[in-house]
Amino acid sequence: MEKQMRFRIFKQNLQLIEELNRNEQGSAKYGITEFADMTSPEYKQRTGLWQRDPQKAASNPKAEIPNIDLPKEFDWREKGAISAVKNQGNCGSCWAFSVTGNIEGLHAVRTGVLEQYSEQELLDCDTSDSACNGGLPDNAFEAIEKIGGLELESDYPYHARKDQCHFNSTKIHVKVKGHVDLPKNETAIAQWLIANGPISIGINANAMQFYRGGVSHPPHILCSRKNLDHGVLIVGYGVSDYPMFKKTLPYWIVKNSWGKKWGEQGYYRVYRGDNTCGVCEMSSSAVLDDY
């Protein structure tokens, strides 16, 4: 029975794949992935971003945007500020990975030392979020401030389910004193990224279920800007040139948390310039404490 059901879901998903490929405005290819026989609710278990309360978000501190010229491309991976791609597993904890990735990057840019911080600490000890049932980066940044800091992943390893909080304050490696929101402007986001480090964002993950590679640019009708359901990390940007088609595709480089077998070695390139899939609707960052 299970096999028949999976095959039926798979056939339905093939139609979605065909629709994405037919309407693709970039260079992305969509096809069979590990999520190809999952229903939409099953797939959503691999995301986990909550919707923001607009009133509460309006009072968040705003980031200062440096007035700098943008190079054609920029990538924090090349500067040693991005840890290896991780895997959240069958757990809606994307929000935690987006937050630790942001803090790892800020710390590496500031100190020159790249450390890997504990997502499990957030699953267990952040009482404002719901571990594998979802969360919000805003809440997680505030929780880290309240808890006192983050431990290393090696001291508090990930196991994709909520457990008792066993935070040890003697093992803190990084502290946070607040968080800031970035404007809904892709130029400003790139300027801030260059000056500070990778950025925690929310995105609509519709096109990511079947993404195989390339610059993803689905039409808004297939990837609403408002329905953000997945927390990821912007680590850089670039441009793909296609002289034969007289086409230039600017893109963001997005680190995902579904392991290295997904996408482009765990990364997603998404079109930059028209808020594709809501890429600039909810971008934020921790503010590190001085230490």
C-alpha positions in Angstrom: 0.0 0.0 0.0 2.8 2.4 1.0 4.6 1.7 -2.3 1.4 2.4 -4.3 0.8 5.6 -2.4 4.4 6.8 -2.9 4.2 6.1 -6.6 1.0 8.1 -6.9 2.6 11.1 -5.1 5.7 10.7 -7.2 3.5 10.9 -10.4 1.8 14.0 -9.1 5.2 15.6 -8.3 6.4 14.9 -11.8 3.7 17.3 -13.0 5.0 19.9 -10.6 8.5 19.4 -11.8 7.4 19.8 -15.4 5.5 23.0 -14.5 8.6 24.4 -12.8 10.8 23.6 -15.8 8.3 24.9 -18.3 8.0 28.3 -16.5 11.6 28.7 -15.4 13.0 32.2 -16.2 16.6 31.5 -15.1 18.9 28.5 -15.8 17.7 26.1 -13.1 16.8 22.5 -13.7 14.2 20.8 -11.6 14.0 17.0 -11.4 13.9 14.0 -9.1 15.4 14.6 -5.6 15.1 12.8 -2.3 11.8 14.7 -1.8 10.2 13.6 -5.1 7.8 11.1 -3.4 6.8 13.3 -0.6 3.5 15.1 -0.1 3.6 18.9 0.5 3.0 18.5 4.3 5.8 15.9 4.5 8.2 18.2 2.6 7.3 21.1 4.9 8.6 19.0 7.8 12.1 19.6 6.3 11.6 23.4 6.4 10.1 24.9 9.6 10.2 28.7 9.4 7.3 30.4 11.2 5.6 33.6 9.9 6.6 36.8 11.6 4.2 39.0 13.5 4.5 42.2 11.5 3.8 44.5 14.5 6.5 42.9 16.6 9.0 42.9 13.6 8.3 46.6 13.1 10.0 47.4 16.4 13.2 45.3 15.6 16.4 47.4 15.4 17.4 48.3 11.9 20.9 47.5 10.4 23.1 50.4 9.3 23.9 49.9 5.6 27.4 50.9 4.5 27.4 53.1 1.3 29.9 51.0 -0.6 30.3 50.0 -4.3 29.5 46.4 -5.0 32.0 44.2 -6.8 30.5 42.0 -9.5 30.7 38.9 -7.2 31.4 38.2 -3.6 31.5 34.9 -1.7 32.3 34.5 2.1 33.1 30.8 1.4 36.3 31.9 -0.3 37.3 33.9 2.8 36.9 31.0 5.2 33.8 32.3 7.0 31.4 29.5 6.2 31.3 26.1 7.8 30.5 22.9 5.9 27.0 22.2 4.8 25.0 20.6 7.6 21.8 18.4 7.5 18.8 19.2 9.7 17.3 15.8 8.9 13.6 15.0 9.2 13.1 18.0 11.6 11.7 21.5 11.0 14.8 23.2 12.5 15.9 25.3 9.5 15.6 28.4 11.7 18.3 27.1 14.0 20.8 26.4 11.2 20.1 29.8 9.6 21.0 31.5 12.9 24.1 29.4 13.8 25.4 30.0 10.2 25.0 33.7 10.6 26.8 33.8 14.0 29.5 31.4 12.7 30.2 33.8 9.9 30.1 37.0 11.9 32.6 35.4 14.4 34.9 34.2 11.7 34.9 37.6 10.0 35.7 39.3 13.3 38.3 36.9 14.7 39.6 35.0 11.7 38.6 31.7 13.5 35.7 29.6 12.0 33.9 27.7 14.7 30.7 25.5 14.4 28.0 26.3 16.9 25.3 24.1 18.3 21.9 24.0 16.7 20.9 21.3 19.3 21.3 23.8 22.1 18.6 25.9 20.4 16.3 23.0 19.9 16.6 22.1 23.6 16.9 25.4 25.4 15.1 28.0 23.2 11.7 28.1 24.8 10.2 30.7 22.3 10.6 28.3 19.4 9.4 24.7 18.9 12.5 22.7 18.0 11.5 20.3 15.1 8.1 22.0 14.9 9.5 25.2 13.7 10.8 28.6 14.9 11.8 32.1 14.0 15.4 33.6 13.8 14.2 36.6 15.8 13.2 34.4 18.7 16.5 32.4 18.4 18.7 35.5 18.5 16.8 36.7 21.7 17.0 33.2 23.2 20.8 33.0 22.7 21.1 36.4 24.4 19.0 35.2 27.3 20.6 31.8 27.6 24.1 33.4 27.7 25.7 32.3 24.4 26.3 29.3 22.1 28.3 26.2 22.7 30.3 24.4 20.0 28.5 21.7 18.0 31.2 19.3 19.1 30.3 19.9 22.8 26.5 19.9 22.2 26.0 17.7 19.0 22.9 17.6 16.8 20.4 14.7 16.9 17.4 16.1 15.1 14.9 15.9 18.0 14.1 18.0 21.1 15.8 16.8 24.3 16.4 18.2 27.8 18.3 21.4 27.9 21.9 20.6 29.2 23.5 24.0 28.4 26.8 24.4 30.1 27.8 28.1 30.6 31.5 27.2 31.0 31.5 26.0 27.4 30.2 29.2 25.8 32.2 30.2 22.7 30.2 33.1 21.4 27.8 35.7 22.8 25.1 37.8 21.2 23.8 41.2 22.4 21.0 41.8 20.0 19.8 41.4 16.4 19.1 43.7 13.5 16.8 43.6 10.5 18.0 44.5 7.0 15.9 46.5 4.5 13.8 44.8 1.8 16.3 46.0 -0.8 18.7 43.6 -2.5 21.4 46.2 -3.1 21.4 47.1 0.6 21.6 43.4 1.6 24.6 42.9 -0.6 26.3 46.0 0.8 25.7 44.8 4.4 26.9 41.3 3.5 30.2 42.5 2.2 30.9 44.6 5.2 29.7 42.2 7.9 29.2 38.5 7.0 26.5 36.0 5.9 22.8 36.8 6.5 20.0 34.8 8.0 16.9 35.0 5.6 13.5 33.5 5.2 12.5 32.2 1.7 9.7 30.4 0.0 11.0 26.8 -0.5 8.5 25.8 -3.2 11.1 25.6 -6.0 13.7 24.0 -3.7 11.9 20.6 -3.4 12.9 19.6 -6.9 16.0 21.9 -7.5 18.9 20.2 -9.2 21.1 23.2 -10.0 21.4 26.4 -11.9 20.1 29.9 -11.2 16.5 29.4 -9.9 14.0 32.1 -11.1 10.5 30.7 -10.9 7.6 33.1 -11.6 6.0 34.6 -8.5 2.8 32.6 -9.1 4.8 29.4 -8.5 6.9 30.9 -5.6 5.0 33.6 -3.6 7.1 36.3 -2.1 4.9 36.4 1.0 4.7 32.7 1.9 8.2 32.3 3.6 8.6 28.8 5.0 12.3 28.0 5.2 15.2 29.6 7.0 18.5 29.7 5.1 21.8 31.7 4.8 23.0 34.1 2.2 26.8 33.7 1.9 27.5 35.7 -1.3 26.3 36.6 -4.8 27.4 36.5 -8.4 26.4 36.7 -12.0 26.0 34.1 -14.7 26.5 35.3 -18.2 24.9 33.5 -21.2 26.3 35.4 -24.3 24.6 33.0 -26.7 21.2 33.9 -25.3 22.2 37.5 -24.6 21.2 36.8 -21.0 22.7 37.8 -17.7 21.5 36.2 -14.5 22.5 37.8 -11.2 22.1 35.5 -8.3 22.4 35.0 -4.5 24.4 32.1 -3.1 22.3 30.5 -0.5 23.5 27.8 2.0 20.8 25.3 2.8 20.7 22.7 5.6 19.7 19.5 3.7 23.1 18.0 3.4 25.6 18.1 0.5 23.7 15.8 -1.8 21.0 18.3 -2.3 21.2 21.1 -4.9 24.7 22.4 -5.8 26.7 20.6 -3.1 24.1 21.8 -0.6 23.8 25.3 -2.0 21.0 27.1 -3.9 21.5 29.8 -6.4 18.4 32.0 -6.6 17.9 35.0 -8.9 18.9 38.4 -7.5 17.0 41.6 -8.3 13.3 41.0 -8.1 12.7 39.5 -4.7 12.4 36.0 -6.1 10.7 33.6 -3.7 10.7 36.4 -1.1 14.5 36.4 -0.7 14.6 39.9 0.7 11.4 39.9 2.7 13.0 38.8 6.0 16.7 39.2 6.3 18.4 39.7 9.7 21.5 39.2 11.7 22.8 38.7 15.2 24.9 41.5 16.8 27.8 39.8 18.5 28.8 40.8 22.0 32.2 42.4 22.6 34.6 39.8 24.1 
